[in-house]
Amino acid sequence: MVGEDEMTIEDPANALKIYDDKNTSSGNVIKVAYALVFLIPVFTKTPRAPGKAFLKASLFDKISPCGGEFFNEKRMEWLNVEQVQKA
């Protein structure tokens, strides 16, 4: 999670599209930004964290260790946070 003022998105091809996702577990409407070329999620914003954005890990070559978990009841069975933190 980063502050919106800490991130810069360059989109010269206007490929980034943002939509309101109303089908959420929390019932909150969140904004999801996708790069249309490969439908890659870029970030998510929620009204529960104003001024913050959740950057998607798929953007990075190296993923930092987990600092916390949200919605871990939907975690994929193959994902083990403890193993990721030790790597």
C-alpha positions in Angstrom: 0.0 0.0 0.0 1.3 3.4 -0.9 0.1 7.0 -0.6 -1.4 8.2 -3.9 1.0 11.2 -3.7 3.9 8.7 -3.7 3.1 7.1 -7.0 3.3 8.3 -10.5 1.6 6.5 -13.4 2.8 7.2 -16.9 0.3 6.2 -19.5 1.1 7.8 -22.9 -1.0 5.2 -24.8 -4.0 5.8 -22.6 -4.2 2.1 -21.9 -5.1 2.4 -18.2 -8.8 2.1 -17.5 -10.4 2.5 -14.0 -13.7 1.0 -13.2 -15.9 0.8 -10.1 -16.1 -2.7 -8.7 -19.4 -3.1 -6.8 -19.0 -6.9 -6.3 -16.8 -6.9 -3.3 -16.8 -9.0 -0.1 -16.8 -5.8 2.1 -19.7 -4.2 0.3 -17.6 -1.2 -0.5 -17.3 0.1 -4.1 -13.6 0.0 -5.0 -11.8 1.5 -7.9 -9.7 -0.9 -9.9 -7.2 0.2 -12.5 -6.2 -2.2 -15.4 -3.8 -1.9 -18.2 -6.0 -2.9 -21.1 -3.2 -4.4 -23.2 -2.9 -7.6 -21.1 -5.7 -7.0 -18.6 -3.0 -6.6 -15.9 -4.3 -5.1 -12.6 -2.2 -2.0 -11.7 -3.7 -0.7 -8.4 -6.9 -0.7 -6.3 -8.3 2.1 -4.2 -10.9 1.7 -1.5 -12.9 4.3 0.5 -11.7 2.6 3.7 -8.1 3.8 3.0 -8.5 7.3 1.6 -5.4 8.7 -0.1 -3.9 5.2 -0.4 -3.6 2.7 -3.3 -2.8 -1.0 -3.3 -0.2 -1.6 -6.0 -0.4 -5.0 -7.5 2.6 -7.2 -7.1 2.5 -8.4 -10.7 4.1 -5.1 -11.6 7.4 -5.8 -9.9 10.3 -8.2 -10.9 11.0 -8.9 -7.2 8.2 -9.0 -4.7 8.8 -7.8 -1.1 8.0 -10.1 1.8 4.5 -9.9 3.1 4.0 -7.3 5.8 0.4 -8.3 6.5 -2.6 -10.0 5.1 -6.0 -8.9 4.1 -8.9 -11.2 3.1 -6.7 -14.2 3.9 -9.8 -16.4 3.9 -9.6 -16.2 0.1 -5.9 -17.0 0.0 -5.0 -19.6 -2.7 -4.0 -22.9 -1.1 -0.6 -22.9 -2.9 0.3 -19.6 -1.3 2.2 -19.9 2.0 3.1 -16.4 3.4 5.7 -17.9 5.8 7.6 -19.5 2.8 7.5 -16.2 0.9 8.9 -14.3 3.9 11.9 -16.7 4.2 12.8 -16.5 0.5 
